[in-house]
Amino acid sequence: MSNTSSKGGNGVQALFSILVIPIALLIGFLIWKFVMGNPAGFEGGDTEKGPLNGNLMATMYKGGILVPVLICCFLTCITFAIERFITIGKSKGTGRIDVFISKVRTAMANGDLNAAKAECAKQRGSIANVVSAGIDAYRMMENEKDLDKERKILAIQKELEEATTLELPMLSKNLVIISTIASIATLLGLLGTVMGMIKAFQALATAGAPDAVALSTGISEALINTALGVLSSATAIVFYNLFTSKIDNITYGIDEAGYSIVQSFAARNKN
């Protein structure tokens, strides 16, 4: 039953990951076209003319077609950041990791496997799942008469490693998208700026006489792309580092709990 629900949950998460980017791109285009491109923000109500003085949204609209792509990057980053906050929060469980490990260590030292399992049921999350699997292996090896101590310890360690392998991929899922946004958002912004600068200088060359106002307006519009790119990239970098740190803490907790289980078994089965 748990495998079926797990597969169903993975299917929903996979569908979510697939749909986020195209939906964010659609939202970005709608924002660019109808919010930033509202005719009320332009001279004479014409989007082909310059934006009204001080109208930031209209100025951003003039950044060009890469603006909705950069909005998509930012929205995608925020969406996956929220999703990771929820997923990693659940993986940590209901209580503090260090307190949970301390309780499990005490229960294992006293040989009270039922108390340790009860703590896992209370804690829930990835660490609790791994510890629970380790306790089950511990209990099996205590009743196993055909294996020596070393083989029993190896069997417990193998069970802990397998349980960890099942849990960790869910923690890092979608982080690759956030890291990709951190890498490409600034480049997309620079591309938009270069394209805008080319258009500005082309317009200046066509006009003949130098027009400082037109040139400065064109440059400011082009730099909108860089600003959006830097904002998206900086946001992605912050979230990526934050989630990586959280995952490292959970991984450390899993390793510490697994070590406690193995040491407890070794101490109680000295012969």
Secondary structure per residue as TSV (DSSP state, phi and psi in degrees):
chain	resnum	aa	ss	phi	psi
A	1	M	-	360.0	-41.9
A	2	S	H	-67.9	-35.1
A	3	N	H	-65.1	-39.0
A	4	T	H	-64.7	-45.1
A	5	S	H	-67.2	-34.2
A	6	S	H	-65.9	-41.6
A	7	K	H	-65.4	-39.7
A	8	G	H	-63.3	-41.5
A	9	G	H	-64.7	-40.2
A	10	N	H	-64.8	-36.7
A	11	G	H	-64.7	-41.4
A	12	V	H	-65.1	-42.3
A	13	Q	H	-64.8	-38.7
A	14	A	H	-64.7	-42.7
A	15	L	H	-63.8	-41.0
A	16	F	H	-59.5	-45.4
A	17	S	H	-63.8	-36.1
A	18	I	H	-71.1	-38.8
A	19	L	H	-82.8	-24.1
A	20	V	H	-58.0	-49.3
A	21	I	H	-65.1	-50.3
A	22	P	H	-62.6	-35.3
A	23	I	H	-67.3	-42.2
A	24	A	H	-63.6	-37.0
A	25	L	H	-66.0	-41.7
A	26	L	H	-62.8	-45.0
A	27	I	H	-62.6	-42.2
A	28	G	H	-60.4	-41.6
A	29	F	H	-66.5	-41.3
A	30	L	H	-64.3	-40.4
A	31	I	I	-63.0	-45.0
A	32	W	I	-64.9	-43.3
A	33	K	I	-76.2	-43.3
A	34	F	I	-107.1	-24.3
A	35	V	I	-93.7	-58.2
A	36	M	I	-69.2	-32.6
A	37	G	T	-91.7	21.2
A	38	N	-	-62.7	122.0
A	39	P	G	-56.1	-24.0
A	40	A	G	-64.0	-17.3
A	41	G	G	-92.5	5.1
A	42	F	B	-120.6	158.0
A	43	E	G	-62.2	125.8
A	44	G	G	67.9	15.1
A	45	G	G	67.2	23.5
A	46	D	-	-117.5	118.7
A	47	T	T	-68.0	-15.3
A	48	E	T	-76.5	-19.2
A	49	K	S	-91.4	-179.9
A	50	G	-	-72.9	156.5
A	51	P	B	-70.9	153.0
A	52	L	-	-64.1	150.6
A	53	N	T	-58.2	123.8
A	54	G	T	85.3	-1.1
A	55	N	-	-86.1	98.7
A	56	L	H	-66.9	-40.4
A	57	M	H	-62.1	-43.1
A	58	A	H	-66.3	-37.7
A	59	T	H	-63.4	-40.2
A	60	M	H	-65.3	-35.5
A	61	Y	H	-59.9	-37.0
A	62	K	T	-71.0	-7.1
A	63	G	T	-65.4	-18.4
A	64	G	-	103.1	-174.3
A	65	I	T	-68.9	-17.7
A	66	L	H	-77.1	-13.9
A	67	V	H	-59.3	-47.8
A	68	P	H	-63.1	-30.1
A	69	V	H	-66.1	-41.1
A	70	L	H	-70.2	-35.6
A	71	I	H	-62.9	-40.6
A	72	C	H	-58.5	-44.0
A	73	C	H	-59.5	-45.2
A	74	F	H	-65.3	-45.6
A	75	L	H	-65.5	-39.1
A	76	T	H	-62.7	-43.7
A	77	C	H	-60.1	-47.0
A	78	I	H	-64.2	-41.8
A	79	T	H	-62.2	-49.0
A	80	F	H	-70.4	-28.2
A	81	A	H	-64.9	-43.7
A	82	I	H	-62.6	-43.4
A	83	E	H	-61.7	-41.2
A	84	R	H	-68.6	-38.0
A	85	F	H	-57.6	-44.7
A	86	I	H	-66.9	-48.6
A	87	T	H	-65.2	-47.6
A	88	I	H	-69.0	-34.0
A	89	G	H	-61.0	-42.3
A	90	K	H	-67.1	-37.3
A	91	S	H	-65.3	-32.2
A	92	K	H	-68.3	-26.8
A	93	G	-	95.5	-170.3
A	94	T	S	-87.6	-19.0
A	95	G	S	-126.7	-177.9
A	96	R	-	-68.5	139.8
A	97	I	H	-65.3	-44.1
A	98	D	H	-64.4	-36.5
A	99	V	H	-67.5	-42.4
A	100	F	H	-61.3	-47.2
A	101	I	H	-62.8	-38.5
A	102	S	H	-62.6	-42.9
A	103	K	H	-65.7	-41.3
A	104	V	H	-64.9	-42.5
A	105	R	H	-61.5	-42.1
A	106	T	H	-64.2	-44.7
A	107	A	H	-63.5	-41.6
A	108	M	H	-67.7	-38.2
A	109	A	H	-63.1	-31.7
A	110	N	T	-86.8	-1.7
A	111	G	T	73.5	16.8
A	112	D	-	-95.4	85.7
A	113	L	H	-67.8	-33.8
A	114	N	H	-63.8	-39.7
A	115	A	H	-66.2	-39.7
A	116	A	H	-64.2	-40.9
A	117	K	H	-65.5	-36.9
A	118	A	H	-64.5	-38.3
A	119	E	H	-64.3	-37.1
A	120	C	H	-64.6	-41.1
A	121	A	H	-65.4	-34.1
A	122	K	H	-73.9	-41.5
A	123	Q	H	-71.7	-48.8
A	124	R	-	58.4	178.5
A	125	G	H	93.0	-179.9
A	126	S	H	-63.3	-46.1
A	127	I	H	-62.5	-44.1
A	128	A	H	-62.8	-38.1
A	129	N	H	-63.7	-43.1
A	130	V	H	-66.8	-45.0
A	131	V	H	-62.3	-41.3
A	132	S	H	-61.0	-43.2
A	133	A	H	-63.7	-38.9
A	134	G	H	-65.5	-38.6
A	135	I	H	-66.4	-39.4
A	136	D	H	-61.7	-42.3
A	137	A	H	-65.6	-39.2
A	138	Y	H	-56.9	-47.6
A	139	R	H	-64.8	-40.5
A	140	M	H	-64.1	-42.7
A	141	M	H	-70.1	-28.7
A	142	E	H	-66.3	-30.7
A	143	N	H	-92.8	-4.4
A	144	E	-	-83.5	124.6
A	145	K	-	-104.4	-13.5
A	146	D	S	-92.3	-8.3
A	147	L	S	-110.3	148.4
A	148	D	-	-81.0	176.0
A	149	K	H	-60.4	-44.1
A	150	E	H	-62.6	-41.6
A	151	R	H	-67.0	-35.6
A	152	K	H	-64.4	-44.0
A	153	I	H	-62.6	-42.1
A	154	L	H	-62.2	-37.5
A	155	A	H	-65.7	-40.7
A	156	I	H	-65.2	-44.6
A	157	Q	H	-61.8	-40.0
A	158	K	H	-63.4	-41.6
A	159	E	H	-64.5	-40.9
A	160	L	H	-63.5	-42.2
A	161	E	H	-65.1	-41.1
A	162	E	H	-65.4	-42.0
A	163	A	H	-64.4	-39.9
A	164	T	H	-64.6	-40.6
A	165	T	H	-61.5	-33.2
A	166	L	H	-74.4	-31.5
A	167	E	H	-86.6	-40.9
A	168	L	H	-62.9	-38.9
A	169	P	H	-57.7	-32.8
A	170	M	H	-68.4	-26.6
A	171	L	H	-73.6	-38.4
A	172	S	H	-94.3	0.8
A	173	K	T	-59.8	137.3
A	174	N	T	73.5	-5.7
A	175	L	H	-66.3	-28.4
A	176	V	H	-63.6	-32.1
A	177	I	H	-68.4	-43.5
A	178	I	H	-62.9	-41.9
A	179	S	H	-67.6	-33.7
A	180	T	H	-66.1	-42.4
A	181	I	H	-61.1	-40.0
A	182	A	H	-60.2	-31.4
A	183	S	H	-83.9	-41.1
A	184	I	H	-97.9	-18.4
A	185	A	H	-61.1	-44.3
A	186	T	H	-64.4	-39.1
A	187	L	H	-65.1	-40.4
A	188	L	H	-63.1	-40.5
A	189	G	H	-62.3	-42.5
A	190	L	H	-66.4	-37.3
A	191	L	H	-61.3	-44.9
A	192	G	H	-62.7	-38.0
A	193	T	H	-66.3	-44.1
A	194	V	H	-61.7	-43.7
A	195	M	H	-61.7	-41.2
A	196	G	H	-65.7	-40.0
A	197	M	H	-65.4	-40.0
A	198	I	H	-60.6	-46.0
A	199	K	H	-62.9	-40.4
A	200	A	H	-63.6	-45.1
A	201	F	H	-71.7	-32.5
A	202	Q	H	-63.8	-43.5
A	203	A	H	-63.7	-38.0
A	204	L	H	-66.4	-39.8
A	205	A	H	-67.2	-37.8
A	206	T	H	-68.5	-35.2
A	207	A	H	-68.6	-23.7
A	208	G	-	91.2	-87.3
A	209	A	S	-69.2	137.8
A	210	P	-	-59.8	133.8
A	211	D	-	-124.5	99.4
A	212	A	H	-62.1	-37.5
A	213	V	H	-65.1	-46.5
A	214	A	H	-63.6	-39.8
A	215	L	H	-65.9	-45.5
A	216	S	H	-65.2	-36.4
A	217	T	H	-64.6	-44.2
A	218	G	H	-62.6	-40.2
A	219	I	H	-66.8	-42.6
A	220	S	H	-63.6	-38.1
A	221	E	H	-66.4	-39.0
A	222	A	H	-67.0	-37.1
A	223	L	H	-70.7	-13.5
A	224	I	H	-56.5	-39.4
A	225	N	H	-61.9	-42.8
A	226	T	H	-62.7	-42.7
A	227	A	H	-61.2	-46.1
A	228	L	H	-64.9	-39.1
A	229	G	H	-65.1	-44.1
A	230	V	H	-65.1	-41.0
A	231	L	H	-60.6	-47.2
A	232	S	H	-64.5	-44.1
A	233	S	H	-65.2	-44.6
A	234	A	H	-63.4	-41.8
A	235	T	H	-61.4	-44.1
A	236	A	H	-64.6	-40.7
A	237	I	H	-63.5	-44.1
A	238	V	H	-61.1	-48.2
A	239	F	H	-66.0	-40.8
A	240	Y	H	-61.0	-47.0
A	241	N	H	-65.2	-37.3
A	242	L	H	-63.2	-47.6
A	243	F	H	-69.5	-35.9
A	244	T	H	-62.0	-40.3
A	245	S	H	-64.3	-43.0
A	246	K	H	-63.3	-41.9
A	247	I	H	-65.3	-39.4
A	248	D	H	-61.0	-39.6
A	249	N	H	-64.3	-41.6
A	250	I	H	-66.4	-42.4
A	251	T	H	-62.3	-41.0
A	252	Y	H	-63.0	-40.9
A	253	G	H	-62.9	-40.9
A	254	I	H	-62.8	-45.6
A	255	D	H	-62.3	-41.9
A	256	E	H	-66.0	-42.5
A	257	A	H	-65.4	-42.3
A	258	G	H	-62.8	-40.7
A	259	Y	H	-63.0	-39.4
A	260	S	H	-63.8	-39.6
A	261	I	H	-65.1	-46.2
A	262	V	H	-64.2	-43.8
A	263	Q	H	-64.6	-38.2
A	264	S	H	-64.0	-42.3
A	265	F	H	-64.5	-43.5
A	266	A	H	-63.1	-38.5
A	267	A	H	-69.9	-35.1
A	268	R	H	-86.8	-8.8
A	269	N	-	-129.4	66.5
A	270	K	-	-73.6	-25.1
A	271	N	-	-87.7	360.0
